[in-house]
Amino acid sequence: MKAFIINTTHEYPVKISVPFPVLKENEVYLKLTASSLNHRDLWITKGLYPGIRIGAIMGSDGCGMIDDKAYIINPGLDWGELQSHQSSAFRVLGVPDDGTFGQFIAINKKYLFPKPEHLSHAEAASLPLAGVTAFRALIKKACVCPGDKVLITGIGGGVALFAMQFALAMGCYVVVSSSNDLKIAEAINLGANAGYLYTNPDWAKNLIADIGGVDIIIDGACGDGFEKLIKVCNPGGRIVFYGATAGKIENINPQSIFWRQISIMGTTMGSQEDFSEMVDFVNNHKISPMIYKTLDFEEIAKGFEIMESGSQFGKIVFSYTD
Amino acid sequence: MKAFIINTTHEYPVKISVPFPVLKENEVYLKLTASSLNHRDLWITKGLYPGIRIGAIMGSDGCGMIDDKAYIINPGLDWGELQSHQSSAFRVLGVPDDGTFGQFIAINKKYLFPKPEHLSHAEAASLPLAGVTAFRALIKKACVCPGDKVLITGIGGGVALFAMQFALAMGCYVVVSSSNDLKIAEAINLGANAGYLYTNPDWAKNLIADIGGVDIIIDGACGDGFEKLIKVCNPGGRIVFYGATAGKIENINPQSIFWRQISIMGTTMGSQEDFSEMVDFVNNHKISPMIYKTLDFEEIAKGFEIMESGSQFGKIVFSYTD
């Protein structure tokens, strides 16, 4: 069968013919119909991810068929029994385990969930990794409530957009930030109440002047800008981060955290239970993932180029027409 | 009556004669029998605390009598209705409100709780501020469970010692840190399972080699050493800090936080509910505060000197013999 593998850690995945996978215990064959791209995939092609196995089929997100039934895959493998954190056996699907950028995948059937009926295959393939990450961050860690003011940073990325959609579905007042005016306009068009250009040094001051502050922040950047997230966080508020594209956290004044009873929580991916609840939430609220571009399976390298440019607003999806 | 007031922000409180306080609505007179010192008092005498009112009677912690009944005071005034954080009206007793370093105090009766019977007046006066801070940090924020491994930094301080005693009462495995070998030995003598000199650059490595890591950390220092707290924190762990004697937090690697699902929470003082539950906990577990030195009411300046030297292990208490 055809598949895109990680060949070296300094190029995009390459398409080769690989043997048809052999089933292990409890595994079934899923004929993939769509997959989507995550930042994780890009980092793997740059060698910036632990546990890279050269030759592995890439791809964490997938939708596919068994006979006439459609499924999506929970890409969080062997999370373990605890809800608080993943076990040491945990892996994200797609390097080192063979992933979704192939025509078929052999996957333990416990990771298969029926495709939400209101979603196309392309939309469903956009959901798993970013959806479960956003769900755990917003619902399980930040414990969002209707009416909360929620700031989602870096709007346009997969996790950020799901966090925005989930928060809007919960009845929150949602503000977003970006370095790109157009992405802010697009988020407001989708229902966000306001947006701030974080490249404006006064953005935090402006947010406080406009709405006082926010109760919950979902961030994927960290870095120098983290200090301002604390400034705009209301007393009793929660800052949850799932990534660190802007690097280390510096120059934090602890007094502004403890006196205002703020909690800062790291999160990554989610448990099997988180995934199941996320799918229920998406079904109940009829949430449709934002797709930026649907490409053909053959055009996977082009997807990586778009992601590397940072221009996308929504998920980059690959449709397996064959 | 006699009282110690803050006269300038560059000297210890001075004893003067002040008018007997006038009762406001819902207030009663408590004849003070003992009080204790907190770091907050020292900071006020250095001008390092917001909202200082020159001329106010100092002192947050107190025990006293109404007729033949003994009470302690919850020093957290007007916390408000929410458990998550204090209202903007919140003040800690003793500057700007007149505090416990006087012969009498006029206090709203809702802040009075019966003195735990197993405690002397001096012991009971040690409990309020440090006790409620430790209780909220350990029980309400970190959600400690029996069997958890708990690290208490800076052992010897009031909050740290209560956190240690509460964690031991909960059936935790408790390790402590200090810059002072003798304080570590004393903590182990009181029931702590192990201790580490944080002045040893290898302390974190040694802790990990010894016990793997800890589930909960209660810290009052922050500063450069905070990075090592993250290193020794187990996946799913909680780091709760109530102070920042070592200053700003720098050089934090977010990946080590989000991948390991760690939460970092600021906390200060506690609600009326926290205080009430803390007193119940102390009664149920028959916990006796650690007193370092009991001085006479007249010797309040001497208490400040001891606290400034940092040599104390436990609370500095003033007994009002008259």
Interface residues (C-beta under 8 A of the other chain):
Chain A: L82 S84 H85 Q86 K141 C222 P235 G236 F241 Y242 G243 A244 G247 K248 I249 E250 N251 I252 N253 P254 Q255 I257 F258 W259 R260 Q261 I262 S263 I264 M265 G266 T267 T268
Chain B: L82 S84 H85 Q86 K141 C222 P235 G236 F241 Y242 G243 A244 G247 K248 I249 E250 N251 I252 N253 P254 Q255 I257 F258 W259 R260 Q261 I262 S263 I264 M265 G266 T267 T268
